[in-house]
Amino acid sequence: MSTILVLGGSNGRTLEKLANKRDCQVIFHDGKNHGGVKKTFRSVIKKCDVIVVQKGACGHVSIDVAKEYAKKYDVPLLFNQGFGGTGALEMGLKHLQAA
């Protein structure tokens, strides 16, 4: 089962429901740094197959940390222009199917 990390937004529950219908697993993080994101991002990026950043709903610090760990752990990093959960999930699934 594929695992997609979605960074940014506030639609975690919706993403989980959509992921169940599409036979994949989703890890959601709102993209806010809450005083530090390095430990959190390191652990979730190790567990995922692809990262989708919702650019309209994610801060610069979180994006920079995600880029750093995506490169370090060789995980594909995609950018969704909006902040819709369905678009982010579809983008991740399309990438995984193409790979």
N, C-alpha and C positions, 0 to 999 in steps of 0.2 A: 504494500500500500504506500502510495506516494505521500510525502509530507510537504506542505507549503507553508512558509512563514509569511504572514501578512503584517507589515509594519504601517501603522498610522490609521486613524479613524476611531470610530466608537461602535462598530458593528460586529463585535466578536461572536455574539450568540447567533446572529444571522449567518455568519460565515460557517459556523459549526453545522448548522442545519443544511446549508447548501453543500458542504463538503460530504456529509453523510449521504446525500442523494447521488453524488458523483463518485462515490467509492474512493475517497481520499481523506487524508487527515489534514487539519489546518491548525497552526499555532498562531495565535493573534497577540500582538502587542500594540498598545495605543500610540507608541512612538514618543511619548513624553518621557523626559529623562528622570524625573522623580529623584533628583540628586545623584544620579549615576546609572548608566545603562551597560557598562562594559561587562560586568559579571553576568547579567541577565542575557544579554545578546550572545555572549560567547557560548553559554549553555544551549540556547535554543537554535543557534545557527549550526552547531554541531549535529543537531537532530534532524535538520530539514534537508530536502532535496533541491529546493529553489526558494528564493526570497523575492517577494513582491513588495515594493515600497510605494505607498500611496502618497505621491508628492504633495497633494493639496492638504494633507492632514498629518504631516510628519515634520518634526523640527530638524534643523541643519545638523545639530550635534548627533542626533540619532542616526541620520543618514550617513554621516561621516564614520561613525562607529560601525554601522552595518557594512559599509564599503570595506573598511579595514578587515573585518572578520570574514567577509565573503571571499576576499582575496586570499587571506591566510588559510582558510579551510577549503578553498576551491569550490565554492557554492555559487551557482549562477545568481546574479542580482538583476532584477527587472524593475522598471519604473512605470507605474500606472499614473497617468496625468491627473486623474480626478481623485475622488475618495469614495467611490462606490465599491462595496464588497464583492458584488457579482463580477464586475469587470476585473478586479484584482485576482479573484479565484480563477476565472476563465483564462486570464493571461498566464498564470502559473501552470494550469493544466495543458494549455497549448504548447508551452515550452517543453514540458515533460514528455508529451506525446511525440514531439519533433526530435527529441534527443535519442 
